[in-house]
Structure formats: structure tokens, C-alpha cells
């Protein structure tokens, strides 16, 4: 038997995610990076050993490259969390320094 309410809830979530992803191509997603634009998203999918999803978001601006992380129980939750944070102050952005160039103190 179909659960119309559950289907509607899933459809609304999928629509919000789709609208947010479309907005990424229009300059959304980098709230908190002045003049920034998202240039790359990498996803780590949940596994048995690591049961949460993680998005690694990279943005660039006139002052340099930035990276931020957002997680969730699945990709749906991670994208919805990112979208909600983007409507506020944005993700916690850091300077994107390649791993081999990191100083030790």
C-alpha cells in the first residue's frame, strides 16, 4: 500500500536538493566566502565502517582557495544541511592548503 505522505515528503526533499544543486551553477553554495564560487564537490558515501556521508566542498575567490566539510547520515541529509547553512552564515570555510604543504606548527 502506498504511503502518500511519505512519498510527498521524499519528493519535497528531492526538489529542494535539486533546486540547491541548480543554484550551485548560479553562484550559490559559497556563503561566507566573499566573492566565492563553488568549484568542486567530493562525496564520501556511507560504509559499514564509516556510516556517515561527507561532502568536501571547494570554493575559490579573489583571495584564494577555500575548503569546507558537511556531513550527514546520507547524501540527502548532507546536501540539505549545506543548503540550510548557505541560507544563513554558510559553512565553516578554511584556507585550502594541499596536504603536503601543511606546516607542522
C-alpha positions as CSV (number, residue, x, y, z in Angstrom):
1,X,0.0,0.0,0.0
2,X,1.3,3.4,-0.9
3,X,2.1,6.0,1.7
4,X,1.2,9.3,0.0
5,X,2.5,11.4,2.9
6,X,5.9,9.7,2.9
7,X,6.1,10.0,-0.9
8,X,5.3,13.7,-0.7
9,X,8.0,14.2,1.9
10,X,10.6,12.5,-0.2
11,X,9.5,14.4,-3.3
12,X,9.8,17.8,-1.4
13,X,13.3,16.8,-0.1
14,X,14.4,15.8,-3.6
15,X,13.0,19.0,-5.1
16,X,14.9,21.1,-2.5
17,X,18.2,19.3,-3.2
18,X,17.7,19.7,-7.0
19,X,17.0,23.4,-6.6
20,X,20.1,23.8,-4.4
21,X,22.3,21.9,-6.9
22,X,20.9,24.0,-9.8
23,X,21.7,27.1,-7.7
24,X,25.3,26.0,-7.4
25,X,25.7,26.7,-11.1
26,X,24.3,30.1,-10.5
27,X,26.7,31.1,-7.7
28,X,25.1,29.7,-4.6
29,X,26.8,27.4,-2.1
30,X,29.8,29.6,-1.1
31,X,28.1,31.8,1.6
32,X,30.8,33.0,3.9
33,X,33.5,33.3,1.1
34,X,33.2,36.9,-0.2
35,X,33.0,36.7,-4.0
36,X,33.5,33.0,-3.8
37,X,32.2,30.3,-6.1
38,X,32.0,26.5,-5.6
39,X,34.3,24.7,-8.0
40,X,34.3,21.2,-6.7
41,X,32.3,18.8,-4.5
42,X,33.6,15.4,-3.4
43,X,31.4,12.9,-1.6
44,X,32.3,10.1,0.7
45,X,29.5,7.6,0.8
46,X,28.4,5.8,4.0
47,X,30.1,2.4,4.6
48,X,29.8,-0.2,7.3
49,X,33.0,1.1,8.9
50,X,32.1,4.8,8.4
51,X,28.3,5.1,8.4
52,X,28.0,8.8,7.6
53,X,28.2,10.7,4.3
54,X,30.7,13.6,4.0
55,X,30.8,16.3,1.4
56,X,34.1,18.1,0.8
57,X,33.3,21.4,-0.8
58,X,35.9,23.6,-2.5
59,X,35.4,27.2,-3.4
60,X,37.6,29.9,-4.9
61,X,37.6,33.6,-4.7
62,X,39.9,36.6,-5.4
63,X,41.8,35.9,-2.1
64,X,42.4,32.2,-2.7
65,X,41.1,28.7,-2.4
66,X,38.8,27.5,0.4
67,X,37.5,24.2,1.7
68,X,34.6,23.2,3.9
69,X,33.1,20.0,5.1
70,X,29.5,19.0,5.7
71,X,28.2,15.6,6.9
72,X,25.0,13.7,7.3
73,X,23.6,10.2,7.8
74,X,23.3,10.1,4.0
75,X,23.9,12.4,1.0
76,X,20.4,13.7,1.2
77,X,20.9,15.0,4.7
78,X,24.4,16.3,3.9
79,X,23.0,18.4,1.0
80,X,20.0,19.6,2.9
81,X,22.3,20.7,5.8
82,X,24.6,22.5,3.4
83,X,21.6,24.3,1.8
84,X,20.3,25.3,5.2
85,X,23.7,26.7,6.3
86,X,24.0,28.5,3.0
87,X,20.8,30.4,3.7
88,X,22.5,31.6,7.0
89,X,26.1,32.3,7.6
90,X,27.4,29.5,5.4
91,X,29.8,26.6,6.1
92,X,32.9,26.9,8.1
93,X,35.5,27.7,5.4
94,X,39.2,27.3,5.8
95,X,42.1,28.1,3.5
96,X,42.6,25.1,1.2
97,X,46.2,24.1,1.7
98,X,47.4,20.9,-0.1
99,X,48.2,18.2,2.4
100,X,51.9,18.0,1.5
101,X,52.3,21.8,2.1
102,X,50.9,21.9,5.6
103,X,53.3,23.2,8.2
104,X,53.9,21.3,11.5
105,X,53.4,24.3,13.7
